[in-house]
Amino acid sequence: MKIFHDGDHGKALCADCDDVVRTTYRRRDVPFSDGNGMARNILVGVCDRCGATVAIPAQSTPAISKARKAAMRPIEASLPAIYLDVLDHAVQRIDGQASTDFRRALLTYFVHKTAMDARAAVVLRLSHRRAIERFPEERGAARRRISMKVPQRVTEDFRKLEASSELNTTELLKSVVFLIHKQVLEQPKPRLIGELQALSAIWA
């Protein structure tokens, strides 16, 4: 595998020029395609015609991965253990080979999906009430901590839902887990399960 240096040349397809172009390798700050964060001072192939970044050598991918992880934001809460049990049951319902790592993808999916719903605030408050009724919290009941890092866009969805529903982080997570309980375990719809199984396959 060739190691590239600043100033080396190559060829690559430039989408902006719609042609195979000559490139020069330069160090640049490159924003992520989803707009959430940036990999700084990495070596990339730059189109000699228009200046667009058109190639990323293998040697730059570890730095990009590190920057991507740094751009993630944590969401943390202490929940009654039953909520984590529900999540794990849903994970197994979706994909019997999936690990608990898929919890984050499942929660992220439902947070984003709910954030797109114009009735999100009403849905979440109702879901929270039903969660409390279905899983009453008794004194001394076991609790488990959930901590997950999510992209900035999902963090924004989460904060938006907190503000509109007037639920705090713990309450919102309970509400979302109850939505998962209802839509994945109690009243599963083939289309939704199919989407989540596809997500699990990609996640793995």
N, C-alpha and C positions, 0 to 999 in steps of 0.2 A: 504494500500500500504506500503510495507516494505521500511524502510530507511536503506541504506547500509552504512557501515563505512569502512575506510581504514583497510584492513586486513581480512575483511569478505570473506567467500567462497561461491561459487555457481557452477552451471553447465551451459554450453552453447555449441553451435555448433561452432567449429573452422574450418573455410574454409581451412586454411593451413594444418591442421592435418587431415581434412576430417573425423572428429569424434566428438562425444559429449565428452567434456573434463571438468575437474575440473578447476575452475577459482578462482583467488584471486583479490579482488578489491583494486586498487592502483590509486594514483593520477598521471596523465600524461598530457603531451602536445599532443593533437591529431590533426593532419592535416586534413583538409576537403578533401573529396574524389575527388573533382575537382582540388585539388592542390592550390586553392586560399584562403590562410589564414589558421589559426590554432586556436583551442580552447585550452587555456592554463590552466593547473593545475585543470583538472576536474577528477572526480571519474569514473573509468571505470573497467570493468571486463577483466582481463588479463589471457590468457591461461597459465596454469601451465607447459605445455610441451614446447611450442615454444616462449612464450612471446608476442604473437600477441594480439592486442586489439580485443576482441570478443563480448563484451556486454557493453551497455551504459544504466545505470539505469535512470528512469524517473526524478530523482532529478537533473540529470546533464543536461537535455535538455534546461532549461532556459539559462544556461551559454553558451551553444553551440549557441543558437539563438542570444544571445547578441554578441558573437564573430563573428558570420556570418554577422550580420548587420554592425559591425565595419569594416569588411573587404571590404565592398562595397565602391565604389568610386563615387563621384558626377560628373555628366555632367550637365552643366547649360548654358542657353543662353536666350536672350530676342529676341522673334520672333514677326513678324506681327501676329495679332490675327487670321488671316485667316488660318495659318498653324495649330494652335491648333484646329480650327474648322474642318479642314480636318481630323486630327487625331481622333477627337471625332466622326465624321461621319463614319470613317472607323471602329472604335470600335463598333458602333451600327450596322454597316453592317455585321460584323463578329458575334456578339452576342448581341441581343437586350436587354439582361439582364445585360450586363457587365457595370461596372462603369468606370469613367475616370482613375481609377488605372491601367486599362489594357493598357493604353498608353505606360507605361514603357516596358511591355512585348512585345508589338507590335514593338516599336522602336528597342528594343534589338534584336528581331528576325531578323529584316531587316538589322541591322548593321552587325550582325554575318553572315547572308546569303550573304551580299554584300562582306564582307571581304574574303569569300571563292571563289569569282569570280576572275579569272585571269585578267579580263578586268575591274575590279572595278574602277580604276582611270578614265578611259574613260567614263564609265557609269555614274559616279558621277558628273563629270564636265558637261556632256551633260544634266543630270538631273537638275543640278543647273541652267544652262542657261534657260532651259524650265520653271523651277519654277519661275524665275524672270520675264519671259515673261507672264506666266499665271497669276501670282499674283503680278502685279507691285506695288511697295511701294510708296505710295503718302505721301507727307509731312503731318504730324499730324495724320497719320493713327494709330489706336489703336494697342498696342503691349501687349504681355503677356509673362510672364517669365515661362520657363520650367526648372524644376530641378528634376533630377532623379538619384538615386543611383543604380549603376550596379556592378556586380562582376568584379574583377580585369581582368579576361579574356576578358570581353566585353570592358573594358577600353582600353586594349591593341589593340583590333580590331579597336576601334575608333581612337586611335592615329596612328595606321598603315594606316588607310584610309585617315586621315588628311595629313600625310606625302606624300603618293603616289598621292593623288589628288591635293595637294597644296591648299586645301580649309581649312578655319578656322572652329572652332566649330559651329558657327552660320550658315555658308554657308553649312557645311556638314549636319547639321540637316535639313535645307531647302531641300537639295538634297534628303535625305532619306525620308522625308515626301512626297515629290513629287513622289518618287518611290511607296510609299504606295498608294497615290492618283491614280496613273496609274494602279497598279496591283490589288488593292482591290476594288476601286470604278469605274474606267473607263473600265478596261478590266479584270474583275475578272476571274480567272481560278478555276474550281471546286476543283482541287487537292490542290491548295494553300489555298483556303477558308476553305477546310476541315481540313488542318493542323492547321490553325489559330483558327478554332472553337474548335479543340481538345486542343490546348494550352490554350484557354480561359476557358475551362471546368476544366483543371488542375489548372490554376491560381486562379479560384474562390475558 
